[in-house]
Amino acid sequence: MKIYGLLGALFLSIVVARGQSLSYEEVTDLEQVVPNRENSSWAQNQPYVIMISIDGFRHDYAEKYGADNILSIMKGGVSTRSLICSFPTKTFPNHYTLVTGLYPGNHGLVSNEFYSREKDYWYKIRDKKAVQDGSWYGGVPIWVLAEQQQMLSANLFWAGSEAPIRGMLSTYSYQYNSRISNAHRIRKLLGWLDLPEKQRPHMLLGYFSLVDDAGHRYGPDHEKTKDAVLEMDALVGELMRGVEQTGLPVNIVLVSDHGMSPINRGLVLPELVDLQDAEVAYSFPPMIYQPDTAKRDQLYGELLQVEGLKVYRQWEVPEYLHFKNEDRVGDLVLLTKAPTIILERPGVISGGTHGFNPFNTPDMGGIFCGSGPQLKSGVRLSPTENIHIYPLIAEILGLSISEPIDGDLRSLEFILKK
């Protein structure tokens, strides 16, 4: 028996190491539920929104690769030709902009990796201590806004959802776990809609990374990226069919945090300048933190001479990028244009990435489309900034926005049915 026990433990360790997907029963066991919450009578009479983030889904992927289910949402509902993502075009800043209506400089997540002078601590997306600390997050996320107004929400992996922001989590949520398969994520979203009316969330959020993963590894034009787009499209089809079967007034909204550009050239920062004791956030585009004025000025002068590189002192970043945050933005911000990136060390440059200026790099454009009982049909919009998604979702749900935001409902209000 002991031998079998050891063999079983060994097998389990191999399964975990290989990242085998969890069963749906195991997924259910991992769900975090805040007890003693229920929808108010008012909330029970409001419609529903499922907002799905497809990380790295470029604005043209649906047409480029024939994603039929996503195209049907675009044609039968509302969509933009491109969603103008916020700078920097990175995952956490833009996900959090989508759910707060604030530019990254204003909500505080200024990159996937950055330093806070006030906290004397680094925020990194793989640092659970930081990710789950609500003090990093400004604004009022849409799920917090809903819960504050006695409307239940559910959250599958949205950036910021693991932290108690304003002391509050979604009623239903998960800590990020890559072993929860994409199919089980769709099943869980639909399962939440099967709950009794008082316990049923009206604001549901889900996150999927497969398209971004393929885009980084292979580039946006590769057959493997096409396969990921079509796999995601099939998942959207499952969601659409499941929602239809509920008979509930559900609006499905698809968004992405950024697009994807092919890359083939790298500038190795430590080979360009002597960084001395400066600290660097290499989450592209890099930021340099150097509190010593003389050393900072020397770095700035040297970097200005590098061909293909733009360098800004913190206060010189162009206003149209809305990238102002004295506590968290680096003393120097470095930008390049695709297909050139900045590296910490030499390496093979291939595949794709993001982080570039969204206003002069069309490939950074994301996706926004939606269909449902509150949305008009067959409306195609010109490129729209992602800060406006938050007030739109709040309006659909009947929520009152409680604090000033950068987004403006008037930019998208006309796509709503009266």
N, C-alpha and C positions, 0 to 999 in steps of 0.2 A: 504493500500500500504506500509506503514511504517513497518507493521508486516511482510509482505512478504519480504521486504528488509532485515529486521533483520534475518529472517529465512534463506534467501539466503546467507547472510554474514556468518551465523553460519555454513551452509552446506559447503561453500567454505573453511572455516577454518578447518573443519573436513577432507575434501579432502586433503588439503595441509598437515595437520598433519599426515595423513595416507600415504603420499608419493605417491598418485595416479599418474600414468604416464601421461605425457603431450600428448595432441593430436599432430599430425604431423604439423598442422598449427601453434600451439604454439611453437613447436620446430623450425620451420622456422623463426618465429619472433625473437627468441633468437640468431640467427646467427649473428656474427660480421663480417662485410665485410669492408676491407680497400678499399676506392674508388680510381678510376683512375689508376688501375693497369691492365696490360694485358701482355700476353705472347709475347715475341719477335718472329720474324719470325723464328729464329733458334730454339727457344723452342717449337714452334708449330710442328716442325718436329721430336721431340724426343719422345721416348716411355713413358709409364706411369708406375708408381709403386703405388700399394696400400699396405701399410705395416700395418698389424693388430697385435696388442699386445693382447695376451690372458694371463692376469695376473695369475701367479701361475700354469701355465700348465706344469706339469712335463714331462720330456723327454719321459716317457713310457706310458703316458695316452692314446694316440691315439690307440696303440696296445692293451693295458690293457682293454680298455672299448669299443673297436670297433667303433672308430670315422671314419666312412667310407669316408666322404668328405675330411677330413684332410689326411687320409691314401692315398687317390687318388692323392692328391698333392704331398705327399712324393714319391709315386711310379712312378708317371708320370713326376715328376720334379726333384728337388734336395732337399736333407735333410741331417741333421747331426744325428748321433746316440744320441748325447746330445750336447746342447749348454752350454759351460762353462761360467757361469755367473760371474760377477766381485764381489769382496768382498767390502762391505758386501752384501749378497744376499737379498737385500731389493728392494722395488718397485721403488722409485724415483732414487736412484743411478744407477740402471741397465737400467731403461728406458732412462735415459739421456746418459748413455754410448752407448746404441744402436744407438742413433742419433747424437753422436759427435765423436765416435771412440776413446774416452779418458777414462782412468780408473777414478773411482770416486775421488781418491786423486788429480787428475789433473784437472778435470772439476769442482770440488768444492762441489758437492752434496754428501757428505760423509756418509749420512744416511738419513732416513726419518725425523730425529730430531737431531739437533746438534747445537753447540754454535760457534759463530764467535768471537774470541777475538778482532779482528780489529773493527768489527761493534758494539761489545758489545750488541749482539742481538741473539736470538734463531731463527733458521729456523725450522718451523714445518709445516708439509704438510697440516694442517687444518688452518693455519694462512694465510689468503688471502693477508695480507700486505707483508709478506715475499714471498709467492708463486708468486705474481705478480710483484715483484721487480727484474728487469733484472740484477742487479748488483750481484746477488747471483750465476749467471750461467756463467761458463767459456765455452770456445770452440765455435764452430760455428755449431749449430744444422742443420740438413739436410734441414729443411724448410727455415732457414735463408740463407743457402748456395744457395738454389734454387732461392729465391727471389732476392738475390744480383746479380744473373746472368740472371734476367728477365724471370724466369720460375715460374709460379704461384703454390702455395701450399695450402693445406686444412688440417685442424687439428681438430680432435675430441678427446680432453681430454688427449693428450700425456703429460707426465710430463715435465714442463717447457714451454708449449705452451701458457699459460696465460700471460706470461711476455714478454715485448718488449726486446728481447735479441739483442744486437747490435742495439738497437732502432727499431727493426723490429718484427712484428707479421706475421703469415701466412695471406695471402689474405683473406682466409675464416677460421674462428675458432669459438670455443665455450668456455665459462667458464664452469668448471665442474659442472654438474647437474645430480644427480642420478635419477631424475624423467624422464630423456630422456631414453626411453626403448631401449633395445638392438635391437629390430626390426627396430625402427626408426633410429638408428645409421646406420644400413646397408642401409636403404632407403636413408639416407642423403648422404652417400658415393657414392651410385649409381647416386643420383641426381646431384652431382657435375660433374659426367662424362657426363651428358646430357647438360651441358652448352655449349654455342657457343665456337668455337675453341680458340678465343683470350682470353676468360674468363675461360676456362676449366683448372683446376689444373692438373699438371702432377705428383706431389708428394702428395699423400693422406695418412693420418695416422689416425688410429682408435684404441680405447682402450676399452677393455671389462674386467670386474672384476668378473663375476659370478663364474668362476672356483676357483679363489683364495678365494672368500667368502665362498664357500662350503668346500674347503680344510681346512681353518682355523677352521670353526665351527665343522666339522664332522671328519676331518682327510682324508688323501689321499685314504684310502681303503674303504670308506663308500659308500653305495648305493646312497646317496644324491650327493656325489661328482661325481659319474658316471653319474647321471642325468644331472648335470651341464655341464659335458664334452660333452654329447650327445646333449644338448640344444645348446651349442656353435658350435658343428659340424653342426647342422642344419642351423645355421646362416651363417656359412662359405659356405654351399651349396647354400643358397640364393644369397650370394655375387658372387659365381662362375657362377651361371646361369645368373645373371644380367649383369656381365662383358661380358659374351659370347654374349649376345644380343646386346651389344654396337658395336661390330665389331672393337673395338679399340685395339691397341697393348699394352695390360695391363698385367703387371707382378704382381701376387699376392704373397706377402711374409708374412708368419706367424712366429711370434717370441713370446717368453715369457721372463719375467724378472728374473725368478727363478723357482725352483721346490717347493716341499713341503715334510716335514718329519713329521711322527707322534710323538707326545710328551706325556710324562706321569710323568715327575718329574720336580720340580722347586726348585731352590735355591733362597731364599729371601735375597737379598743383605743387607738390613739394619739389618737383624738378624745375618749376618756373621761378619760385622765390624761396628764400630762406624764411620759413614760418616762425622760427625761434620758439618762443613759448606760447604762441597763439593757439587757440583751440578752434577746431573747424567742425561744423555740422556738414557732413558730406551728402546728406539727403538732397539730391539734385533739385535746384541749383544750390551750390554750397554757400554757407555764410561763415565768415571769419569773426571770431570774438577776440579782440585785442584791446584791453583797457588802457594800455600804455600809449599815450598820444603820439609820442615820437616814433615808436615802432609801428603804430598803425599808419601814420603818414608815410613812412618809408615803404611799407607793403603796398599802400595805395598807389604811390608813384611808380613802383616797379610793375605792378599789375596793369597799369594803364598802357604800358609799352607792349603788352602781349597781344599779338595779332589774333583776331577772332574771339577776343574776350572783352566783355564789358564789365566794369567794376563801378559800384556805387557806394558812397558812404551812406550810412543809415538814413540820414535826412535828405539825401539826394535821389532816392528811388523815385521814379516818375509818379506824379500824383494819380495818374489814371490806373495805376496798379493797386492803389489803396493798400499799400503794404507799410503801414506805420504802427510800430509798437516798440516803445523805448525799452521796455523790459526784456523783450524776447527776440526781436529782429537783430541779426548780427551787426557788428560795427561796419563790416564790409559785405556787400551782397554781390555775388558773381553770376553773370549770365553769359550764355552762348546761344547760338542758333543751331538748330538741327542741320546736319547730322552729327554735330560736335558736342561732346559732354566733357565734364571735368571729373577727374579721378583722384583717388587718394594714393593709388599705386598703379604701376603699369599692368595691363591686362588685355585680353582679347576683347575687341569691341565688335559686337554683333547684336542682332535682334532689334529690340525697340525700347524706348523709354518715353517719359513725360517729365514735366517740370518746367518746360519752356514757357516763354511769354505767350499767353493765350490770344493776345491781340495782333500778333504778327506771325503766328504759327497756326495755320488752319487745322493742322492735324491734332491740335490740342482740344478741338471742339468735341463735346460730349453729346449725349442723347437726352431728349425729353419728349415723351409722348404719353398719352393717356386716353382712356375711354371709360364710359360709365354714365349713369343716369344724370349726373350733375354737369357733364361735359358735352359741348357741342360736337357735331359730327363733321368730318371732312375739312377741318381747319388746319392750314399749314402756315406757320409763323416764320417771320424772319429771325435770324439769330438773336437769342435772348439770354441775358445774364442769369446765372443760377441763383442769385440772391432773391429773385422774385418767386421762386417755387414755394417758399415757406408761407408767405401771406396767402397764396392761392390755396394751399392745403388747409390752412386755418379757416378760410372762408367756406370751403366745401363742408368742413366738419361743423361749422357754426361756432368756432372758437373765437374769443376776443383776444387780440394780441395785447400783451400786458406791458411791453417795454418798447422803446424806439428800436427800429431795425433799419438796415440799409435797403432792403427790398421794398417794393411798392406794388400793392395789389393792382393798381391802375394799369400796370404793364401787361397783365394777363387776364384782367377781370372780364374782358369781352369774350373769352372762350367758355365762360360759364353760362349754362342755361338760366334763364330768369326764374 
